[in-house]
Amino acid sequence: MTSTLFIFRLASVWMACYLALTIIINETFLEHVPGDHGGFFFTLALVLLFVIFNSAFSHLRRVRLIAGALDSATLANRQRRQIEVPFEAGAVFDMVDAAIRELPGVEDVESARDSLQVSAKLKRADPFGFGTRTNQALVTVTPNGDAGSVTVICEPERLAWTDWFLVDFGTNLETAEAIGRAISRRVAERRRAEQASVKETVTEKELTVAKLSLLHAQVEPHFLYNTLASAQILTRSDPARADQMLGNLISYLRHSLPRTEDTPSTLGEELARARAYLDILKIRMGPSLNLSIDIPDHLLPTPFPTMMLQTLVENAIKHGLEPQPGGGTVWILARDVEQGVAVTVADDGRGFSAEGGGTGIGLRNVRERLRLAYGNAASFAIVSNFPNGVAATITVPAKAAEGGSHA
């Protein structure tokens, strides 16, 4: 029914104009010319009808091939599309601009980022070999919160009233569909890129958690053996100190048990582990190891990454105090800062010397874990202590980021 009405409308408009023109010519120019001119005008009408019906059927067939259906919207020479894209308007504009520039036959592209508009002219070869057709496309992006609404208008480069007489053989319908597909493809590509980025981040976090689990499962053999050996010796010479050492070892091991990723630790729990470790070393090292802790009670519930304080304490012992004759002091401090809570582990040992060494793997892991857990909300700094030693400071938010993992 739609096809029949379309052909009837096109034929009626042409024939009405033809009849009017025939009457004017007959009355003006042929009134005093002898002979019967009816046959000529009738033949001309048949030829005109043949051209009209041929164009109409060709247009209908082409539209059906492109759209798969015939209705008033698909048969129109001028096409409009409204596309909602779930990205910020600037990003949507970049997608639209790239999509327009890659259309076949595009030329004279004008892009205005401030007004979020792109216009272009397109040369399209006539599907039936009758030269080329010039169409135009105008695309506007309208901000809609965190999304962008895209309005696409494709039309012939001629006045609108000519649509009563002429067809575009579906070229503007094809352009509108092509722009829609191009935008959809770019949205899908961006989604895939985001999913790949999320997957990569998840993989990095899983790798970090796996490394941490391994760290939990592997209490340093030398430390464990030396502690048990020292306790064995003390049981014969000083049972009270042996009992104290074993109690500290039990506390250390208890706090070293692996915890699930969704169960973050606290500064108080990490301090208890570090203190048990240092108390064991203090019994073994005697007066050559001094310990100073200054952490306000209100900071103890602060969420804090598991084993991170322990890493800094072990570095202070291994690379600061143990290489130095006479030992020294380890300070553990915490304070409120503008960015959150700053926790510092300092020593007065050897400092940044060539012999102090270490591979730096532990400190690199500290930085990487902070980045994965907090992004830019946390920081790590290590500087020389005055007059000797090193001071390492971790700054974390006062409260855990929503949905974040601090394991």
C-alpha positions in Angstrom: 0.0 0.0 0.0 2.8 2.4 0.9 4.6 1.6 -2.4 1.4 2.2 -4.4 0.7 5.6 -2.7 4.3 6.7 -3.3 4.1 5.9 -7.0 0.7 7.5 -7.3 1.8 10.7 -5.6 4.9 11.0 -7.7 3.0 10.4 -10.9 0.2 12.7 -10.0 2.5 15.6 -9.2 4.4 15.2 -12.5 1.2 14.7 -14.6 -0.4 17.7 -13.0 2.6 19.9 -13.8 2.7 18.4 -17.3 -1.0 19.1 -17.9 -0.6 22.7 -16.7 2.4 23.2 -18.9 0.7 21.6 -21.9 -2.3 23.9 -21.5 -0.1 27.0 -21.3 1.9 26.0 -24.4 -1.2 25.1 -26.3 -3.0 28.4 -25.4 0.0 30.6 -25.9 2.1 29.2 -28.7 0.0 26.6 -30.6 -3.4 28.3 -30.7 -2.9 29.7 -34.3 -0.8 26.7 -35.5 -2.9 24.5 -37.8 -3.0 20.7 -37.2 -3.8 18.3 -34.4 -1.2 18.3 -31.7 -3.0 15.9 -29.4 -1.0 12.9 -30.6 2.3 14.6 -29.8 1.4 15.6 -26.3 -0.1 12.1 -25.6 3.1 10.4 -26.7 5.1 12.8 -24.6 2.9 12.0 -21.7 3.5 8.3 -22.1 7.2 8.8 -22.3 7.1 10.9 -19.1 5.0 8.3 -17.3 7.5 5.6 -18.3 10.4 7.7 -16.9 8.4 8.4 -13.7 7.4 4.8 -13.1 11.0 3.6 -13.9 12.5 6.1 -11.3 9.8 5.2 -8.7 10.3 1.5 -9.0 14.1 1.8 -9.0 13.8 4.0 -5.9 11.5 1.5 -4.2 13.8 -1.5 -5.0 16.9 0.3 -3.8 15.2 1.3 -0.5 14.0 -2.2 0.0 17.5 -3.6 -0.5 19.0 -1.1 2.1 16.3 -1.0 4.8 14.6 -4.4 4.2 11.2 -2.7 4.5 9.2 0.1 2.9 7.4 2.8 4.8 7.1 6.6 4.7 10.3 7.1 6.7 12.6 4.8 4.6 11.1 6.2 1.3 11.8 9.8 2.1 14.7 11.6 0.5 15.7 13.2 3.8 16.7 11.0 6.7 17.0 11.8 10.4 18.5 9.6 13.1 18.7 10.0 16.9 21.5 8.0 18.5 22.2 7.9 22.3 25.9 7.2 23.1 26.9 6.5 26.8 30.0 8.6 26.7 30.9 12.2 27.5 30.0 14.7 24.7 33.6 15.4 23.8 34.4 11.8 23.3 31.2 11.3 21.3 32.1 14.2 19.0 35.5 12.6 18.3 33.7 9.4 17.3 31.3 11.2 15.1 34.0 13.3 13.4 36.0 10.2 12.6 33.0 8.4 11.3 32.0 11.2 9.0 35.5 11.6 7.6 35.7 7.9 6.7 32.4 7.8 4.7 32.8 6.9 1.0 32.7 9.9 -1.3 32.9 12.5 1.5 34.3 15.9 0.8 34.2 19.5 2.3 34.1 18.3 5.9 33.6 21.2 8.4 34.1 20.3 12.0 33.3 22.7 14.9 34.3 21.2 18.3 33.0 24.1 20.3 29.5 23.8 18.9 29.7 20.0 18.6 28.7 19.9 15.0 30.1 18.2 11.9 28.8 18.9 8.3 30.0 17.3 5.1 29.1 17.0 1.4 29.1 13.6 -0.2 29.4 12.7 -3.9 27.4 9.6 -4.6 27.4 7.8 -7.9 23.9 7.2 -9.2 23.1 3.5 -8.6 21.7 3.2 -12.2 24.5 5.0 -14.0 23.0 8.5 -14.4 26.0 10.5 -13.2 26.6 11.5 -9.6 24.5 13.0 -6.9 25.5 15.5 -4.2 24.1 14.9 -0.8 24.9 16.6 2.5 25.1 15.4 6.1 24.8 17.4 9.3 25.6 15.7 12.7 25.0 17.5 16.0 26.1 16.2 19.4 24.0 17.3 22.4 25.4 16.8 25.9 23.2 14.8 28.2 24.9 14.5 31.5 27.6 11.8 31.2 26.2 10.8 27.8 25.8 12.4 24.4 22.8 12.5 22.1 23.7 12.4 18.4 21.3 13.9 15.8 22.1 12.8 12.2 20.4 14.6 9.2 21.1 13.4 5.6 19.5 15.1 2.7 20.0 16.0 -1.0 21.7 19.3 -1.8 18.6 20.9 -3.2 15.5 22.6 -2.0 12.9 20.6 -0.1 10.0 21.2 -2.5 11.9 19.2 -5.2 11.2 16.1 -3.2 7.7 16.1 -4.7 9.3 15.4 -8.1 12.7 13.8 -7.6 14.0 10.7 -5.7 17.4 10.1 -4.3 17.4 6.3 -5.0 18.1 5.6 -1.3 21.5 7.3 -1.2 20.7 9.4 1.9 19.1 6.4 3.6 22.3 4.5 2.9 24.4 7.4 4.4 22.4 7.6 7.5 22.6 3.9 8.1 26.4 4.0 7.5 26.9 6.8 10.0 24.9 4.8 12.6 26.9 1.7 12.0 30.2 3.6 12.2 29.3 5.2 15.5 28.1 1.8 16.9 31.4 0.2 15.8 33.5 2.9 17.6 31.4 2.5 20.7 32.0 -1.2 20.7 35.7 -0.7 20.1 35.9 1.6 23.1 33.9 -0.8 25.3 36.3 -3.6 24.3 39.3 -1.4 25.2 37.8 -0.5 28.5 37.0 -4.2 29.2 40.6 -5.1 28.3 41.9 -2.4 30.6 39.7 -3.6 33.4 40.8 -7.2 32.8 44.5 -6.1 32.8 44.0 -4.3 36.1 42.2 -7.3 37.6 45.1 -9.5 36.4 47.6 -7.1 38.0 45.7 -7.2 41.3 45.4 -10.9 41.2 49.2 -11.2 40.6 49.8 -8.9 43.5 47.5 -10.8 45.8 49.2 -14.1 44.7 52.6 -12.6 45.6 51.3 -11.4 48.9 49.8 -14.9 49.6 53.2 -16.4 48.9 54.8 -13.8 51.2 52.3 -14.8 53.9 53.0 -18.5 53.4 56.8 -18.0 53.5 57.9 -16.9 56.9 61.6 -16.1 56.2 63.4 -19.4 56.9 66.5 -17.8 58.3 64.5 -15.7 60.7 62.4 -18.6 61.8 65.4 -20.9 62.2 67.5 -18.3 64.1 64.6 -17.5 66.4 63.9 -21.2 67.3 67.7 -21.8 67.7 68.0 -18.8 70.0 64.9 -20.0 72.0 66.4 -23.4 72.4 69.6 -22.0 73.8 67.7 -19.7 76.1 65.7 -22.5 77.5 68.9 -23.8 79.2 70.3 -20.4 80.2 67.3 -18.1 80.6 64.0 -19.8 80.5 62.0 -16.6 81.1 63.5 -14.9 78.0 63.0 -18.1 76.0 59.4 -18.1 77.0 59.1 -14.4 76.0 60.8 -15.1 72.6 58.4 -18.0 71.9 55.5 -15.8 72.8 56.6 -13.1 70.4 57.1 -15.7 67.7 53.6 -17.0 68.2 52.2 -13.5 68.0 54.2 -12.8 64.8 53.0 -16.0 63.2 49.4 -15.4 64.2 49.5 -12.0 62.5 51.3 -13.5 59.4 48.5 -15.9 58.6 47.1 -15.2 55.1 43.9 -13.1 55.0 41.4 -13.0 52.2 41.5 -10.2 49.6 38.3 -8.7 50.9 39.5 -8.4 54.5 41.8 -5.4 54.7 44.2 -5.1 57.7 44.5 -2.1 60.0 47.5 -0.1 61.2 47.0 -1.6 64.7 47.2 -5.2 63.4 50.3 -4.4 61.3 51.9 -2.7 64.2 51.3 -5.8 66.4 53.1 -7.9 63.8 56.0 -5.5 63.4 56.4 -5.2 67.2 56.4 -9.0 67.7 59.1 -9.2 65.0 61.2 -6.4 66.6 60.7 -7.8 70.1 62.2 -11.2 68.9 65.2 -9.4 67.4 65.6 -7.3 70.5 66.0 -10.4 72.6 68.5 -11.8 70.1 70.4 -8.5 69.5 70.2 -7.3 73.1 70.9 -3.6 73.8 72.2 -3.0 70.3 68.6 -2.7 69.1 66.4 0.1 70.4 62.7 0.6 69.5 60.6 3.7 69.6 56.9 3.7 68.7 54.8 6.8 68.5 51.3 6.0 67.0 48.2 7.7 68.5 45.5 5.3 69.5 42.9 6.9 67.3 45.0 6.0 64.2 45.2 2.3 65.0 41.9 1.4 63.2 43.1 3.1 60.0 42.9 0.6 57.1 46.5 -0.3 56.1 47.9 -2.6 53.5 48.9 -6.0 54.8 52.6 -6.7 55.4 53.6 -3.3 54.1 54.8 -1.9 57.5 56.6 -5.2 58.0 58.5 -4.7 54.8 59.7 -1.3 55.9 60.7 -2.6 59.3 62.7 -5.5 57.8 64.5 -3.2 55.4 65.5 -0.9 58.3 66.9 -3.9 60.2 68.6 -5.8 57.3 70.0 -2.8 55.3 70.3 -0.3 58.0 71.2 -1.7 61.5 72.6 -5.2 60.9 75.4 -4.0 58.6 76.3 -1.3 61.1 78.5 -2.3 64.1 76.7 -1.4 67.4 73.2 -1.6 66.0 70.9 1.4 66.4 67.3 2.5 66.8 64.1 1.9 64.8 61.4 4.4 65.0 57.7 3.8 64.0 55.7 6.9 63.8 52.2 7.8 62.6 50.5 11.2 62.2 47.5 12.8 60.7 48.2 14.8 57.5 46.0 16.6 55.0 46.0 13.7 52.6 45.2 11.1 55.3 47.5 9.2 57.6 51.3 9.2 57.2 53.2 6.2 58.7 57.0 6.5 58.9 59.7 3.8 59.6 63.1 5.4 60.3 66.4 4.1 61.5 69.9 5.5 62.3 71.8 2.8 60.5 74.1 2.8 57.5 71.7 4.6 55.1 72.1 4.9 51.4 75.6 3.4 51.2 77.1 1.2 48.5 77.4 -1.7 50.9 73.9 -1.3 52.4 72.5 -2.8 49.2 69.4 -4.9 48.9 67.8 -5.5 45.5 65.0 -2.9 46.0 62.4 -5.5 45.1 60.5 -4.9 48.4 60.3 -1.2 47.9 59.2 -1.6 44.3 56.4 -3.9 45.5 55.4 -1.3 48.1 54.9 1.3 45.4 53.1 -1.0 43.0 50.7 -2.3 45.7 49.9 1.3 46.8 49.2 2.2 43.1 46.9 -0.8 42.6 45.0 -0.3 45.9 44.7 3.5 46.1 45.7 4.9 42.7 46.9 8.5 43.2 45.3 8.7 46.7 48.4 7.2 48.4 52.1 7.9 48.2 55.5 6.5 49.2 58.7 8.4 49.9 62.1 7.3 51.2 64.7 9.9 52.2 67.9 10.1 54.2 67.4 10.3 58.0 69.4 12.9 60.0 72.1 12.5 60.9 72.3 8.8 59.8 70.0 6.2 58.4 66.9 6.2 56.2 63.3 7.3 56.7 60.5 5.7 54.6 57.0 7.2 54.7 53.7 5.7 53.4 50.7 8.0 53.2 47.3 6.4 52.8 43.7 7.8 52.9 42.2 8.0 56.4 39.4 5.7 55.2 39.5 2.9 52.7 38.3 3.8 49.2 34.9 2.4 48.5 35.2 -1.0 46.8 39.0 -0.9 47.1 41.2 -3.7 48.2 44.1 -3.2 50.5 45.3 -6.8 50.8 
